[in-house]
Amino acid sequence: MPVLVMKFGGTSVANLDRIRRAAKRVGVEVAKGYDVIVIVSAMSGETNKLVGYVDETSPLYDAREYDAVVSSGENVTAGLMALTLQEMDVPARSWQGWQVPLKTSSAHSQARIEEIPTDNINAKFGEGMRVAVVAGFQGISEEGRITTLGRGGSDTTAVAFAAAFDAERCDIYTDVDGVYTTDPRICSKARKLDKIAFEEMLELASLGAKVLQTRSVELAMRYKVKLRVLSSFEEQSDEAGTLVCDEEEIMESNVVAGVAYSRDEAKMTLLSVADRPGIASIIFGCLSDAGVNVDMIVQNISEDGRTDMTYSLPTDQVKRAETALDELKTSGGLNFAELVIDEDVSKVSVVGIGMRSQSGVAAKMFKVLSDEGVNIKVITTSEIKISVLIDRKYMELAVQALHDAFELEKAA
């Protein structure tokens, strides 16, 4: 039988009533003739509670035991979902990561999926099981230890299973009814997209849109897995939600598909750094070693052999970056006059595959922001994206103005 993967996030399985609702959706797909692999997250709030227990017990915790604790939330949901389906006379069985086995690297709390053998689950499908309920977010290392894939890892689990089992589609059930042109909480004119290209979704996810985890979109694009984002709380039809697919499957699209934002950004500038080969490697190697996630990077014009280096980073990583650079300066590994930090900025981006063939998008974006009195601090671009760093107090204004200017409330 054809295989369908269905993933239910934490809010979709937050209590027994919601698990029953989700199970009914699974039952509908089974009745259509699918063998179904259900990927479940922990109940809403459960992972945070478990993380809190670990932090309280052992502030300098063993990452292997951290994974053993925080992965347990998904195990509970998988068992409850399987029991609920059995009560509906749907042959179902729960699977923990090690039982599949979902093989991962040994990087605890941020493991990467290496292989998903299909033999065990397919054998059970052959024996009459119709639904495999798999605990998301977890796997097993080469050493035989439980591992976790990082927050949001159940999305990645779902896409990986869809690729491994050559599933017809991977449906991601969440608390929103699809992918929007921007955050509806900020812009009332935001429109739900029927389809969006993998590349656009990847950019939006990496730039702050929280509908799908970035790694899951990367996997879907690499293995050509059709993704559909749906609401767990609304009646569904075959056209419901948003389909994330190949660019070729979209007949017409706007030049700009969406406006994304990241509210809590910071800007750091190293003043008067030596302008010589290898200096960027020293700076960003130091930050990488400290676990700092740098995004936008701008180097000023050199004068008298010195230059300024500016970059953005999440606000919760500022202290880590500052400490790492100060230690590098103290040790003589880097010489700079001053480190200037601005923790009151946000990143706003426009994304669209149509930008490849359409000129003037950057000019229009900058004109819109200028007309609203918004000063741009940093600009970066790619083939299908333009991002700017601005004062945080103007973030919502900028998102609304750009959404209006590119008429994103209108379908192509």
C-alpha positions in Angstrom: 0.0 0.0 0.0 1.2 3.6 -0.5 2.7 5.2 2.6 1.7 8.5 4.1 3.7 10.3 6.9 1.7 12.4 9.3 3.5 14.5 12.0 1.6 16.0 15.0 3.3 18.8 16.9 3.0 19.4 20.7 -0.1 21.6 20.6 -1.8 18.9 18.4 -1.3 16.2 21.1 -1.4 18.5 24.1 -4.0 16.4 25.9 -6.1 13.2 25.5 -8.9 15.0 23.6 -6.4 16.3 21.1 -4.7 12.9 20.7 -8.2 11.5 19.9 -8.8 14.2 17.4 -5.4 13.5 15.7 -6.1 9.7 15.8 -9.4 10.3 13.9 -7.4 12.1 11.2 -5.1 9.1 11.0 -8.1 6.8 10.7 -9.4 8.7 7.8 -6.1 8.2 5.9 -6.0 4.5 6.7 -9.6 4.2 5.3 -8.3 5.7 2.1 -5.9 2.8 1.7 -2.7 4.2 3.2 -0.2 2.6 5.5 0.6 5.5 7.8 3.7 6.4 9.7 2.7 8.9 12.5 5.5 11.0 14.0 4.6 12.6 17.3 6.1 15.3 19.5 5.9 15.5 23.2 2.7 17.0 24.7 2.8 20.8 24.6 5.1 22.1 27.4 6.4 18.6 28.4 9.9 19.0 26.8 10.4 22.4 28.6 9.4 20.7 31.9 11.9 17.9 31.3 14.6 20.3 30.4 13.9 22.2 33.6 14.3 19.0 35.6 17.7 18.4 34.1 18.9 22.0 34.7 17.7 21.9 38.3 19.3 18.5 38.9 22.6 19.1 37.2 23.5 22.5 35.8 26.7 21.0 34.2 24.8 18.0 32.9 26.0 14.9 31.0 24.5 15.3 27.5 23.9 11.6 27.2 21.6 11.7 30.3 20.0 14.9 29.1 18.9 13.0 25.9 17.6 10.1 28.0 15.4 12.4 30.0 14.1 14.8 27.3 13.3 12.1 24.8 10.8 10.5 27.2 8.1 13.0 26.4 7.7 11.7 22.8 7.6 8.1 24.1 4.6 8.8 26.2 2.7 10.5 23.3 3.6 7.6 20.9 2.2 5.0 23.4 -1.0 7.0 24.0 -1.6 7.6 20.3 -1.1 3.9 19.5 -3.6 3.0 22.3 -6.1 5.5 21.0 -5.9 4.1 17.5 -6.3 0.5 18.8 -9.5 1.6 20.6 -10.7 2.8 17.2 -10.0 -0.7 15.8 -7.0 0.6 13.8 -4.0 -1.8 14.0 -1.3 0.4 15.4 2.0 0.0 17.3 4.3 2.6 18.9 8.0 2.7 18.0 10.8 4.4 19.9 13.8 5.7 17.9 16.0 2.7 18.9 13.4 0.2 17.8 13.2 1.4 14.2 16.2 1.9 14.5 16.7 5.6 13.5 20.5 5.8 13.4 22.2 9.1 14.2 25.5 10.7 14.9 26.8 10.8 18.5 26.4 14.6 18.9 24.0 14.5 21.9 21.1 17.0 21.9 21.9 18.0 18.3 22.4 14.6 16.6 22.2 14.2 12.8 20.2 11.4 11.1 22.5 9.0 9.3 20.2 6.1 8.3 16.6 4.9 8.7 16.4 1.1 7.8 12.9 0.3 6.6 12.9 -3.5 7.3 11.4 -3.6 10.8 8.4 -1.3 10.1 7.8 -2.8 6.6 7.7 -6.3 8.1 5.0 -5.2 10.5 3.0 -3.5 7.7 3.2 -6.9 6.0 1.8 -8.6 9.0 -1.2 -6.3 9.1 -0.1 -3.3 11.1 -1.6 -0.2 9.5 -0.1 2.6 11.6 3.4 2.9 13.0 3.4 5.6 15.7 7.0 6.8 15.9 8.4 9.0 18.7 9.9 12.0 17.0 13.0 14.0 17.9 15.1 10.9 18.9 17.3 8.2 17.6 20.2 5.9 18.6 23.9 6.5 18.3 26.6 4.0 17.1 27.4 3.5 20.8 23.8 2.4 21.5 22.8 5.6 23.4 19.6 7.5 23.0 20.1 10.8 21.1 18.0 13.8 20.3 17.9 15.9 17.2 17.6 19.4 18.7 14.4 21.5 19.3 11.9 21.1 16.5 13.6 17.8 15.6 10.2 16.0 15.1 9.7 17.9 11.8 13.1 16.5 10.6 12.2 13.0 11.8 9.0 13.2 9.7 10.7 14.3 6.5 13.4 11.7 7.0 10.9 8.9 7.3 9.0 10.2 4.2 12.2 10.0 2.3 13.3 6.6 3.6 9.9 5.0 2.9 9.3 6.9 -0.4 6.1 8.3 1.0 3.5 9.9 -1.2 3.5 13.0 1.0 4.5 14.2 4.5 1.7 16.1 6.3 2.8 18.4 9.1 -0.1 19.1 11.5 0.4 22.2 13.7 -1.6 25.0 15.3 -1.6 27.1 12.1 -3.5 26.3 8.9 -0.6 26.8 6.5 2.3 29.1 5.5 1.4 32.8 5.3 2.9 35.7 3.4 3.9 37.0 6.8 3.0 36.7 10.4 -0.8 37.3 10.7 -0.3 38.5 14.2 1.6 41.5 12.8 -0.1 42.1 9.5 -3.9 41.5 9.3 -3.6 41.3 5.5 -1.4 38.3 5.5 -2.6 35.6 3.1 -2.3 31.8 3.3 -0.3 30.4 0.4 -1.6 27.4 -1.4 1.9 26.4 -2.6 5.4 27.6 -1.9 8.7 26.5 -3.4 11.2 24.6 -1.2 13.8 27.3 -1.6 11.4 30.0 -0.5 10.3 28.0 2.5 13.9 27.3 3.4 14.8 31.0 3.4 11.6 31.9 5.3 12.3 29.2 7.9 16.0 30.3 8.4 15.0 34.0 8.6 12.5 33.6 11.4 9.3 32.0 10.2 8.6 29.3 12.7 6.1 27.1 10.8 8.8 24.5 9.9 12.2 23.7 11.2 15.0 24.6 8.8 16.6 21.2 8.7 13.3 19.6 7.8 12.9 21.8 4.8 16.6 21.2 3.7 15.9 17.4 3.8 12.6 17.8 1.9 14.3 19.8 -0.8 17.2 17.3 -1.1 15.0 14.2 -1.3 12.0 15.9 -3.2 9.6 15.1 -0.3 6.3 16.9 -0.8 5.4 18.7 2.4 1.9 19.9 3.4 1.4 22.2 6.4 -2.0 21.9 8.0 -4.0 22.8 11.1 -4.9 20.1 13.6 -7.9 22.2 14.7 -9.8 22.8 11.4 -11.8 20.6 9.1 -9.6 19.4 6.2 -10.0 18.9 2.5 -7.6 17.7 -0.1 -6.7 21.4 -0.9 -6.2 22.4 2.8 -3.0 23.9 4.1 0.1 24.8 2.1 2.0 22.5 -0.1 5.8 22.9 -0.1 7.1 21.6 -3.4 9.4 22.0 -6.4 9.4 25.4 -8.1 8.2 23.6 -11.3 4.9 22.6 -9.7 3.9 26.3 -9.1 2.3 27.8 -12.2 2.3 31.4 -11.2 3.9 33.1 -8.2 4.4 36.7 -7.0 7.9 38.2 -7.3 8.0 38.2 -3.5 6.5 35.3 -1.7 6.7 36.5 1.9 8.2 38.9 4.5 10.0 37.3 7.4 11.4 38.8 10.5 13.7 37.9 13.4 12.9 40.2 16.4 15.8 39.5 18.8 18.9 40.3 16.9 22.1 42.2 17.9 24.8 44.0 15.9 28.5 43.8 16.8 31.2 45.9 15.2 34.9 45.4 15.7 36.6 48.8 15.1 40.0 49.1 13.6 40.9 45.5 12.8 44.0 44.7 10.8 43.1 44.4 7.1 45.1 41.3 6.1 44.6 37.8 4.8 43.2 35.5 7.4 41.7 38.1 9.8 38.1 37.1 9.0 39.0 33.4 9.6 40.4 34.4 13.0 37.4 36.4 14.1 34.7 34.0 12.9 36.6 30.9 13.8 36.7 32.2 17.4 33.0 32.9 17.4 32.2 29.5 15.9 34.3 27.7 18.5 32.3 29.7 21.1 29.0 28.4 19.6 27.9 31.8 18.3 25.6 31.8 15.2 26.7 34.7 13.1 24.5 35.8 10.2 24.9 39.1 8.3 28.5 40.2 7.8 29.8 43.5 6.4 33.4 44.6 6.1 34.1 48.3 5.6 36.6 49.8 3.2 40.2 49.6 4.4 42.0 52.7 5.4 45.7 52.8 6.5 45.7 49.0 6.7 42.8 48.9 9.2 39.1 48.1 8.7 35.8 47.6 10.6 34.0 44.3 10.7 30.2 44.2 11.4 28.0 41.2 11.9 24.6 40.2 13.4 23.9 37.5 15.9 21.0 36.4 18.3 20.8 38.6 21.4 21.1 35.6 23.7 24.6 34.9 22.3 26.0 38.4 22.8 27.7 37.7 26.1 29.3 34.5 24.7 30.6 36.4 21.7 31.9 39.3 23.8 33.7 37.0 26.2 35.3 35.0 23.3 36.6 38.1 21.5 37.9 39.7 24.7 39.8 36.5 25.5 41.2 36.4 21.9 42.3 40.0 22.3 43.9 39.4 25.7 45.9 36.5 24.4 47.2 38.6 21.5 45.4 36.6 18.8 43.4 39.6 17.6 44.0 43.3 17.9 41.1 45.8 17.6 40.4 49.2 19.0 36.8 48.7 20.3 33.9 46.3 20.3 30.6 48.2 19.7 27.4 46.3 20.5 23.8 47.2 19.6 21.3 44.8 21.2 18.2 46.7 20.0 17.9 45.7 16.3 15.7 43.3 14.3 16.1 41.6 10.9 13.5 42.0 8.2 13.6 40.1 4.9 11.7 39.7 1.7 11.9 36.3 -0.1 10.8 35.1 -3.5 12.0 33.0 -6.4 10.6 35.6 -8.7 13.5 37.9 -7.7 15.8 35.9 -9.9 14.2 37.3 -13.0 12.8 40.6 -11.8 14.9 43.7 -11.2 14.1 46.5 -8.9 13.0 44.6 -5.8 15.9 46.0 -3.7 15.3 49.5 -4.9 11.5 49.2 -4.0 12.3 47.7 -0.6 14.7 50.5 0.3 12.3 53.2 -1.0 9.5 51.8 1.1 11.6 51.8 4.3 12.9 55.3 3.5 9.4 56.6 3.1 8.5 55.2 6.5 11.6 56.8 8.1 13.3 53.5 8.8 17.1 53.6 8.7 18.9 50.5 7.4 22.0 49.5 9.4 23.1 46.4 7.5 22.1 44.8 4.1 22.7 41.3 2.8 21.3 39.7 -0.3 21.1 36.3 -2.0 19.5 35.2 -5.3 16.0 35.1 -3.8 16.4 37.1 -0.6 17.1 40.6 0.7 17.6 41.1 4.4 18.1 44.4 6.4 19.0 45.1 10.0 16.9 47.9 11.5 16.0 49.4 14.9 13.7 47.0 16.7 11.0 49.6 17.3 10.4 49.9 13.6 10.2 46.1 12.9 6.4 45.7 12.8 6.0 48.9 10.8 8.6 47.7 8.3 6.9 44.2 7.9 3.5 45.8 7.3 4.8 48.4 4.9 6.7 45.9 2.8 3.7 43.5 2.8 1.5 46.3 1.4 4.1 47.6 -1.1 4.6 44.2 -2.7 0.8 43.5 -2.6 1.2 40.2 -1.0 -2.4 40.1 0.0 -3.2 39.4 -3.7 -2.7 36.0 -5.3 -0.5 35.9 -8.4 
